[in-house]
Structure formats: C-alpha cells, structure tokens
C-alpha cells in the first residue's frame, strides 16, 4: 500500500458490515479515509474504536447516496478539505424485502434502484471528475454480489439481483469510458457470496437453503480483497473478483 499512503479514499455505506470493515482497514493501511453513511453516528462510533493516530485520518460524513444533493456535498467537502479523491469504494446498498410483483411496493423498488444503481453511478461520476482533472491514476471499486451474475431463488429480493446485474454492466461501461478517455484510472467489481452482515440477517432462505446453515464470509474478508486489488501494480487491473466461502453451494 506504499503508493496509497496519505492518499484519499471515500467509502460509501460505511456505517456497518462490509463498508465499516473496508473504511477501517483503509485507514489502518495509511489512507485518509472518509466514511459516508446515512447513519453517521455509527461511523463516528467506529472512529472511537481506532487508535489516535489512525482516527486522525478517519472522517465520518453524513451522506445518503440515493440523494444526489448529498453526494455533491460530500465530494465538494473532500475536494475542499483534501484536494480530491484517489480511491472510491462504492459499497452502499439496500435490500428491501418485498415481492417484485407485490402490491404497494413502489417506494421499495425506487429505493433499491436509487441506492444500488444510480447512487453508485453518481458517486463514480464525481470520483472520475475529481481524479481526471488532477491526472490521478485512481481506483473505483464496486462492491457487487454473486447476484450480479445469476438470479437464484431469493424470496422477496425484488430488484436486488437486477440492481447487482446493473453494477456488473456499469463497471464494464465505466471501464470502456476510462479507456476512451486515455486515463490510468482502474475500475474493479468485487462480487462476494454470503457475508455475515445485517443484510444477511434479513434472509431466511436462499435457493431453498436455510441461510443460518450456510457457510459465510466475514466483512473483513471483503476488506482484504479491496486491499488486494489496490496493491496490484499500476499496469495490472483486476476486472472481476468473485469471493465465496468454502462450502457455499449456490
């Protein structure tokens, strides 16, 4: 992580689970880390668990990525205080438990798309603008899912698999645009299997298997994957990284 020392990372959805682990790990690795979340109190509580030297480069910032105005304010803050961003981790996501064809589900469907898809695109747009105008060889990392590559039977998943398929396509679209622009900015999709998080706690069955009986990854496993892709040499780009726990059969 030598080339990322004191460089600036933004992590969305940093209040719990994967996002919290990634934000903490990047700060521990020497990056100035800004954790964005709706529940800013949780990010501030995470900061209090860090040693003073690490906490000094860890910042909590309120941001609901389903709201464009929040995103613009957050990136403006990072530009004014730190000069811009070098690494963006698009982790924020929502899983709304409703049937796709159910009655009265419109708000849940919109929230899924606004957070998982449009929020990711808008954050990527702002990060690219920040990186490109400073000629920064930065990195955009999208926390995807195995559901971005298949659609298993997942009761009440509504648009969640569709939103993650969108992340797969968006990652490739971003890669094409970055190449056309002639930048050295990288983009990577990381697709975990089941991870022990609050989101997983909402699920009872997955492909007709009881979730509580399934092997699971830990949030820190995904944080280590982020460190891995950041540690690749400048000429190496990890396009897609799929991570499953040993014994996962879906």
Buried (B, 14 or more C-beta within 10 A) or exposed (E): EEEBEEBBBBBBBBBBBBBBBBBBBBBBBBBBBBBBBBBBEBBBEBBEEBEEEBBEBBBBBBBBBBBBEBBEBBBEBBBEEBEBBBBBBBBBBBBBBBEBEEEEBEEBBBBBBBBBBBBBBBBBBBBBBBBBEEEBEBBBBBBBBBBBBEEEEBEBBBBBBBBBBBBBEBBBBBBEBBEEEEBBBBBBBBBBBBBBBEBBEEBEBBEEBEBEEBEBBBBBBBBBBBBBBBEEEEEEBBEBBBBBBEEBEB
